[in-house]
Amino acid sequence: MLTLGHRGCRGKIENTIPAFKRALRWADGVEMDVRVTGDGKIIVHHDEGFWSDGEYYCVSELTFAEIKRLHPLGKLVPSVEEVIRSVSGFFDFDVKEPEAVEPLLNLVEKNSLFASSVFSADNPDIVRKLISECPDCRVGFSIIGYSNALLLPTLKGLYSVHVPIDAVSYIGFRNLTAILRAARKRGLKIFLWNYRMDEVRWVPRLLPFVDAVISDDPARLRKAFMNGAY
């Protein structure tokens, strides 16, 4: 099983180099969220913006230097380039904006990382753009809800589908495993990710159906395996 750290490790310093380094003590790689700043830098940041001193700022409207100055995490907010220069392993680049596609692909090519990368998005237009601009890349579609899942059959050229454990809570375990089996028959790799579920409880039950787990806490998950909890 390939294990990736979800934003490194979920929490206060998620999507930072310290979080990625911490995750890689236990994981094979990391997942990160990619956005574009107002001055065209591709950075690691999940949301469209952030709150600071009572003000809301949009990432796309600020320069990278301004983000480092204003963001609650300060200089810990990294560019994608800073991350790939600081850590190694398998990378899942979760692309949040279509504007990030071309510069991200160029950066990955420049650093010869295609063989150890997957590009994912929950926006079907971004997925199509990734496949169009890099047909040989591993491109995954992230499921974030029932209506989003209905788009899966319309996407051609996918490498993987990224499915939330949380789907158990709204479609049931049997229905979820049926979907995973169907995706596997289609030749897709299955990446499991988490939002609010207990990984130690659910990962072992879903493990026979998946190829990778994007874990909120790789240390806890690996230790559960090592201690025979499964």
C-alpha positions in Angstrom: 0.0 0.0 0.0 1.3 3.4 -1.0 0.8 5.9 1.9 0.8 9.6 1.4 0.6 12.4 4.0 -2.6 14.4 3.4 -1.3 18.0 3.2 1.7 16.4 5.0 0.0 16.0 8.3 -3.4 17.6 8.9 -3.4 20.3 11.5 -2.1 23.8 12.3 1.0 23.5 10.1 -0.5 21.4 7.2 0.8 22.1 3.7 4.2 23.3 5.0 7.6 21.8 4.7 7.8 20.8 8.4 4.5 19.0 7.9 5.8 17.2 4.8 9.0 16.2 6.5 7.1 14.9 9.5 4.8 12.8 7.3 7.7 11.3 5.4 9.1 9.7 8.5 6.2 7.3 8.0 4.8 7.8 4.5 6.0 7.1 1.0 5.1 10.6 -0.2 2.9 13.6 0.3 -0.3 15.2 -1.0 -0.3 19.0 -1.4 -2.8 21.7 -2.7 -1.5 23.9 -5.5 -2.7 27.5 -6.2 -1.3 30.5 -8.1 -0.4 33.9 -6.5 -1.1 37.3 -8.0 2.5 37.4 -9.2 2.3 34.0 -10.9 4.0 31.8 -8.3 2.7 28.3 -7.6 2.3 27.8 -3.9 1.0 25.2 -1.5 -2.3 26.4 0.0 -5.6 24.7 0.3 -8.2 27.5 0.5 -8.8 30.4 -1.9 -7.7 32.8 0.8 -7.1 33.2 4.5 -8.0 35.4 7.4 -5.4 37.6 9.1 -6.0 40.3 11.8 -9.7 40.4 10.9 -9.2 40.8 7.2 -9.8 38.2 4.4 -7.2 37.9 1.7 -7.4 36.0 -1.6 -4.3 34.1 -2.6 -4.7 35.1 -6.3 -4.7 38.8 -5.4 -1.5 38.8 -3.4 2.2 38.4 -4.3 4.0 35.5 -2.8 6.0 38.0 -0.6 2.8 39.6 0.6 1.4 36.1 1.5 4.4 35.3 3.5 4.1 38.6 5.3 0.3 38.5 6.0 -0.5 34.8 6.4 -0.8 33.4 9.9 1.8 30.8 9.1 4.1 33.5 7.7 7.2 32.3 6.0 6.1 28.6 6.5 3.8 29.0 3.4 5.9 27.3 0.7 6.1 27.5 -3.0 5.8 24.1 -4.8 9.4 24.5 -5.9 10.6 24.9 -2.3 8.8 21.8 -1.3 10.2 19.6 -4.0 13.7 20.9 -3.3 13.3 20.1 0.4 11.7 16.6 0.4 11.6 13.6 -1.8 9.2 10.8 -2.3 5.9 10.3 -4.3 3.9 13.5 -4.8 0.2 14.0 -5.3 -0.3 17.6 -6.6 -4.0 18.5 -5.9 -4.5 21.3 -8.4 -7.1 23.9 -7.2 -7.0 26.3 -10.2 -6.7 25.9 -14.0 -4.1 28.6 -14.0 -1.8 26.3 -12.0 -1.7 23.5 -14.5 0.9 24.8 -17.0 3.4 26.2 -14.5 3.1 23.1 -12.4 3.7 20.7 -15.3 6.7 22.8 -16.3 8.2 22.7 -12.8 7.6 18.9 -12.5 9.2 18.4 -16.0 12.2 20.6 -15.0 12.8 18.5 -12.0 12.2 15.1 -13.7 9.4 14.2 -11.3 6.8 12.8 -13.7 7.6 9.2 -12.7 7.0 9.9 -9.0 3.9 12.2 -9.3 0.2 12.1 -9.8 -1.9 15.2 -10.5 -5.4 15.3 -9.1 -8.3 17.7 -9.0 -12.0 17.7 -8.0 -12.8 20.1 -10.8 -13.5 18.1 -14.0 -12.3 21.0 -16.2 -9.0 21.0 -14.5 -8.7 17.3 -14.9 -9.4 17.6 -18.6 -6.9 20.4 -18.9 -4.2 18.2 -17.2 -4.9 15.3 -19.5 -4.9 17.5 -22.6 -1.6 19.2 -21.7 0.1 16.1 -20.5 -1.5 12.9 -21.9 1.2 10.7 -20.5 0.8 12.1 -16.9 -0.9 10.2 -14.1 -4.1 12.3 -13.6 -6.7 11.5 -10.9 -10.2 12.8 -10.3 -11.1 13.5 -6.7 -14.6 12.7 -5.5 -16.0 15.3 -3.1 -19.7 14.4 -3.1 -22.4 12.4 -4.9 -23.0 14.9 -7.7 -19.3 15.1 -8.3 -19.1 11.3 -8.5 -21.6 11.3 -11.3 -19.1 13.0 -13.5 -16.6 10.2 -13.3 -17.8 8.3 -16.4 -17.5 11.4 -18.5 -13.7 11.7 -17.9 -11.5 9.8 -20.3 -7.8 9.1 -19.9 -7.8 9.0 -16.1 -5.1 7.2 -14.1 -6.8 7.2 -10.8 -9.9 8.1 -8.8 -9.5 9.6 -5.3 -12.3 8.6 -3.1 -13.1 9.9 0.4 -13.5 7.4 3.3 -16.4 9.6 4.3 -18.5 8.2 1.5 -19.2 5.3 3.9 -21.4 7.7 5.9 -23.7 8.7 3.0 -23.8 5.8 0.6 -22.9 2.9 2.9 -20.0 0.4 3.0 -21.4 -2.0 0.4 -22.2 0.7 -2.1 -18.8 2.2 -1.6 -16.9 -1.0 -2.2 -19.1 -1.7 -5.3 -18.0 1.6 -6.7 -14.4 0.9 -5.9 -14.6 -2.5 -7.6 -16.2 -0.9 -10.7 -13.5 1.7 -10.9 -10.8 -1.1 -10.7 -12.5 -3.0 -13.5 -12.2 0.2 -15.5 -8.5 0.0 -14.9 -8.3 3.0 -12.5 -6.0 3.1 -9.5 -7.9 3.9 -6.2 -6.5 6.5 -3.9 -8.4 6.7 -0.5 -8.4 10.0 1.3 -10.0 11.2 4.5 -12.0 14.2 5.8 -13.6 13.4 9.1 -13.5 9.6 9.5 -11.4 7.4 11.8 -8.7 6.0 9.5 -7.6 3.3 12.0 -11.1 1.9 11.9 -11.9 2.2 8.2 -8.7 1.8 6.3 -8.3 -1.9 7.1 -11.8 -2.6 5.9 -11.3 -0.8 2.6 -7.7 -1.8 2.1 -8.4 -4.7 -0.3 -10.0 -2.3 -2.7 -7.4 0.5 -2.8 -3.9 1.2 -4.1 -3.0 4.2 -2.0 -4.1 5.9 1.2 -3.8 9.7 1.6 -3.6 9.7 5.4 -4.3 12.6 7.8 -1.8 11.1 10.2 0.6 8.7 8.6 2.4 8.0 11.9 -0.8 6.9 13.6 -1.8 4.8 10.7 1.6 3.1 10.3 1.9 2.5 14.1 -1.5 0.8 14.1 -0.2 -1.6 11.4 3.1 -2.1 13.3 1.3 -2.8 16.6 -1.0 -5.4 15.1 -4.2 -3.3 15.4 -5.2 -4.8 12.0 
